[in-house]
């Protein structure tokens, strides 16, 4: 186990060094025109006041079949705490604390999309954060889960003295390592453009195959990005997008794809390679090494 942790930490350092090398080259490619440079940049001229008009949606309804575990991956223990708790702790504790220290408005509401059979176990946490955290039931697919969560956010927004929830930030609970700087950057970009998604330039060589046996072609990676979460979208636009997807029976793979279907812009916000998604057992080892390197404190939500 010691050897495995050391190897994971070495992998982390390699990712960080590769990231430092890759990002400038991608930036230079994208800055060949004024328009592409502005899309890539995470800065805007408007003063950022915080997250008061942003509702956070945490998706925790997946089954995690590829983990080959006896429970969904979001409930597996990562460095002493369930994977899901890292996202909840970030949005309910660390981000509000950061806002208080920096004169920013905190998030308005967090909605946890979770299978009803697990909700009783998490009810004490919902009770602790009364008015700040609420449940929504998952849908059959991701799109249905997001739509259910969004409807709950809109409902809570109306109940909260009419305080508007103008943007929704959708986050996969299987990404426990996202950072506050990433969240702030992607929210800023969404408030500037209308929709934004965290992502990193694709480092791997991508091959396309029709049958999974023979290579059809190699896809140039200069224009390819691996997208992460949170993905932040205007509530009004996402509701219009859901209507279009349903009427035209469109297939969408993530949240900003719905905005793309509307023909509206989505801004790429440069994230971090460490914002990995827990998908396989090996990902747990890498995530453990990253947390150890960061020296994060123990999480206690109850």
N, C-alpha and C positions, 0 to 999 in steps of 0.2 A: 504493500500500500504506500509506503514511503517513497519507493521508486516511482510508482504511478503518479503520485502527487508532484514529485520533482519534474517528471516528464510533462505533466500538464502545465506547470508553471513555466517551463521552458517554451512550451507551445504558446502560452500567453505572451511572453516576451517577444517571441518571433512575430506574433500577430501585431503587436504594438509597433515593432520596428518596421514591418512591412507597411502598416498603415501610414506611418510617418513618411515613407517613401512614395507610396501610391497616391495619396490625396493631392499633393501639389501637381503631379503630372496630369491627373484628371482635371484639376482646376484649370491648368493651363490650356487643356484641350477645350474645356467648356467656355473659357473666356475669350475665344476667338471672335465672338460677336458680343455686342452690348446686351442683347436679349438673353443669350444663353448664360452669360455671366450673372445676370440678375436672377435668373431662375435658380442657379446653383447656390448663390450666396444666401446665408442664413440671417443676414442683417436687413433691417429696414429703417426708414427715417422716422417712423412714428415712435413716440415714447411708449415703452412697455409699462403697463400699470399692474399686470398680474393675471391671475387665473379666475377672477370672479365671474366671468361670463363663459367659463368652460366647465362642462360636466365630464367626469371621467367614467369610462365604461370598462370594467375588467371582465374579460371573457374567461370563465372557469368551468365551462360545461363539456369540455372534450373528454374523450375516453383514454387517449394516449396509448393506443394499441401497440405502437412500435416500441414502447418501453419494455414490453414483456413483463409487466409488474402486475401485482394483484389488486392495484388501485389506480385511478387516474393519476397522471404524472404531476398534476398541480398539487396533489396531496402528499407526494413523496417527500421525505425529509432531506433537506439540503443544509448542511452545516448546522444541524440542530433545530431547524424550523421548516415547516412545510413550504414548498416552492411558492405557493399562492401568497403566503404571508409577506413575502418580500415586496410584492406589488402593493398590497394593502397597507403595509407599514410606510411605504414610500409616499403614497397618495394621502394617507390619513394622518401621518405623523411628521415625516421628514420634510415633505414639500410645504405644509402649512408653517412649520417652524422656520424654514428658509424664507418664506414670504414675510413672516413677522420680523425677521432680522433685517430684511431688505426693503421694507415699506411697500410690499406688493400685496394685492388681494389674493386670498387663498382660493383653492378650488371650491366651487359651489356645492357639488354633490358627487358622490361616488356610487355607482350602481354595480353590484356584483351579480353577474349572470351565472347561475349555478343550478344544477339539477336539484329539484325539490327534496330528494332523499338525503342530500347532504346539508340542506339549509338548517335543520334543527341544531346541528353541531356548531354552526356559525351564528346562530341567533344571538348568543351572548355578545359577540363582537358587534353585531348590528345594534343591539341595545346600548352598548357602551358609546357608540358614535351616533346616538339618536339624532336624526335629522340630517346627518352627513353621509350615512351609508344605508343602502336599501337593496333588496333582492329583486331580480327579474329571472324568469324561467328561460332556459335555452330553447332555441328552435331546432328543427331537424338538421339544418345546415348552419354554417357560420352566419350567412346573411340573415336568417331568421332570428338568430341569437342577438345580433346587432340591432335588428329592428325592434325586438322586444325590449332590449335595454334602452334604446333611444326613446321609445314610447314612455318608459318609466321615468326617464330623465325629464321629458317634457311635462309629464304629470306632476312630478315633484317641483319643477320650476314654477308651475302655475300655483301650486299650494304655498310656495315660499314667498308670500306677499307679492306675487307677480314678478319677482326678480327673474330676468330672462336668462336662459341658458342658450347662448347664441352659438356656441361651438361644442362639439363632442370629441373627446380624445379616446379612441378605442385602443385598448391594450390587451395583448395576450398574456394571461397569467403565467404561461410557460416561458416568458422572458423576464426572469427575476433580476437581471443585472443592469437594466436601463438606469441612467443617471439623471440627476436634476438638470445639469447643463443641457443634456439632450432634450429633455422635456421642455425646458424654457425655449430652446431654439426652435423646435418644431411648432410650438404654440405661437410664438412670434410670427413665424412664416405663414401659418394658417390665418392669423389675424390680418396679415398684410395681403395675402393672395386669395384666401377663401378655403384652401385645402392644402395640406402639406403632409409629407410622409418622411419618416426617418429612413435613411438608407446609407449603404456604403458601396463604393465602386467594386464591381465583381473582379476578384483576383484569379479565380479558376478559369481554365480553358473549358468552354462549353461546346459540347458536341450534340448535334441533332440526329435522331434516329427514328425511323418509322416503325421498325420492328423490334428495337432493343437488342439487335444483334449486329447490324452493319451501320457504319457511320454514313449519314446522308451528307452532312456538311458541318464545318466548324463555324460557329457564330462569332463574329468579331466582338471582343469584349469591351472595346473602347467606349461603347455606348450602353453597356449593361450595368445595371445597379441591382444589388440585393436589398430588398426593402424590409424594414423592421416595423416595430410598433413602439410608441403610439403613432396612430394615424389620426390626424386632426382635421375635422371637416365642419363647415357651417351646417347647423342643424337643418335649416330651411332647404339647403341644397341636397342634403342626404335624404330628406323626406321626398323631395321631387325625384331623386334618383331611384328610390325604392319603387315609386309609382311607375317610372319608365321601365325598370327591370321587369316588374310584374306584367305590365301590359304587353311588352315586346318579347317576353320569355327569354331575357338575356342571361348569359352565363358570366358571372363575375367571381373573381378569386379573392379579392380583398376589398377593403372599404373604399379606398380612393379609386378603384376601378369603376365604381358606381359614378363618381364624379367625372371620370374620363368618358364614360358613356354619355354623359350630358354634354360633352364637348367643352367642358370648362377646365381651366388650368389647375394643375397640381404641382406644388413646389417640392423639389427634392431638398431635404435638409440633411446635411452631412452628419452622420451619427458615428458610433464607435463599433469596431469589430467585436468588442467584448459583449455587446448586447445580443448574445446568442439565444436561440430557442432550444429549450430542453426537449429533445425528441428521442434520443437514444441513451442507453446507460452510460456511454462514453461522455456524453454532454454533461452529466452530473459530475464526473471527475474534473472536467475542465472548469465548470462553474465553481466547484469547491476550491480549486486553486486560485481562481480570480478573487473570490471572497476573502481567502486567506491573505492574498497580496494586498487587498484594500484595507484589511483590518477592521471590517465593519462590526458594529456592536451586535449583541444578541437581540433578537426580535421578541417582543412580548406584547401581544395585542389584547390580552385578556387580563 
